[in-house]
Amino acid sequence: MPGRTRILAVALILLFLPGASSRPLVHYIFDAARTEVHFTYSLPLSKGRGHFTDVSGSAYIDDLALQRASVEVVIGTRSLRADTKTAQRELAGKNFFSAAAHPKIHFKSRRVRAIGPALAEVRGDVSIRGITRPTVLRVRLEPRQASGARRMRATTRIRRSDFGMTAYPLFVADWVEIQIDATLLPAP
């Protein structure tokens, strides 16, 4: 009996100690007006660039324990903008994003690992064209402003062929660099 009492007492003390598990996560939503997803891919002798402006999502963050964080992002493929009209038409078409048939790209985190005070590695799943693959984002968070808003920058690299985008392999590189620039607002 004394052993059980001791275990119960330790459990109660741990439960009520101020710590990571008792702190509430801060809920943020993406500010659609100040959030974009940029991508870059290699072409012979140059780089192609594009971005999406329809980006929404939410994040739950504990600055003192980033490993508790989670993030979910939805990108509207119809908001695609490329550096030329030809590139925009081709990228939105069936050979690449197929925006008419697949209007959303989705990312959801599975695990977060803090690698610095405001730097984390976020492992999750990204779905593009109905195909889901694991990916890793490197995320940097800026401190909260007086308004409670904060900036977040995330980068990753994916292979377009993993998502069925295999057109023009001799002219368009397989690897695509992605950068998310987001403003996070405290959720109402």
URPE-V780186 format. One record per backbone hydrogen bond with DSSP energy under -1.0 kcal/mol. NH is the residue of the N-H (numbers start at 0). CO is the residue of the C=O. E is the energy in kcal/mol with one decimal. If there is no record, write none. Layout:
BEGIN
nh=(NH,NH)
co=(CO,CO)
e=(E,E)
END
This chain:
BEGIN
nh=(4,5,6,7,8,9,10,11,12,13,14,15,16,22,25,27,28,29,30,33,35,36,37,38,39,40,42,45,47,49,50,51,54,55,57,58,59,60,64,67,68,69,71,72,73,74,75,76,78,79,80,82,87,88,89,90,91,95,96,97,98,101,104,105,106,107,108,109,110,112,114,115,119,120,121,122,123,124,125,126,127,130,132,134,136,137,138,139,140,141,144,147,149,151,152,153,154,155,157,159,161,162,163,164,165,170,171,172,175,176,177,178,179,180,181,183,184,186)
co=(0,1,2,3,4,5,6,7,8,9,10,11,12,18,60,58,184,56,182,30,180,51,178,49,176,47,45,42,40,38,80,36,52,73,71,27,69,25,61,64,65,59,57,106,55,104,53,102,75,76,50,48,83,84,85,86,87,92,90,92,91,97,74,126,72,124,70,122,122,120,118,118,138,112,136,110,134,107,132,105,130,127,125,123,121,154,119,152,117,150,148,144,183,181,139,179,137,177,175,173,158,159,160,159,163,167,167,41,157,39,155,37,153,35,151,149,28,26)
e=(-2.3,-2.3,-2.3,-2.6,-2.5,-2.5,-2.5,-2.5,-2.3,-2.7,-2.1,-1.8,-1.1,-1.2,-2.9,-3.3,-2.7,-2.3,-3.0,-1.5,-2.4,-1.9,-3.2,-2.7,-2.2,-2.2,-2.7,-1.5,-3.3,-2.0,-2.6,-2.5,-1.2,-2.8,-1.9,-2.1,-2.5,-2.5,-1.4,-2.3,-2.2,-1.9,-2.4,-2.7,-3.1,-2.8,-3.0,-1.9,-1.6,-1.5,-2.7,-1.7,-2.5,-2.5,-2.4,-3.1,-2.1,-1.4,-2.6,-2.5,-2.1,-2.7,-2.3,-1.8,-2.7,-2.1,-2.6,-3.7,-2.1,-2.5,-2.8,-1.0,-2.7,-3.0,-3.1,-3.0,-2.4,-2.3,-2.9,-3.0,-2.4,-1.8,-2.4,-2.6,-3.1,-2.6,-3.2,-3.0,-2.8,-2.7,-3.2,-1.9,-2.1,-2.7,-2.4,-2.3,-1.9,-2.0,-2.2,-2.9,-1.2,-1.7,-1.6,-1.9,-1.1,-1.5,-2.8,-2.7,-2.9,-2.6,-2.7,-2.7,-3.2,-2.6,-2.9,-3.5,-3.1,-2.9)
END
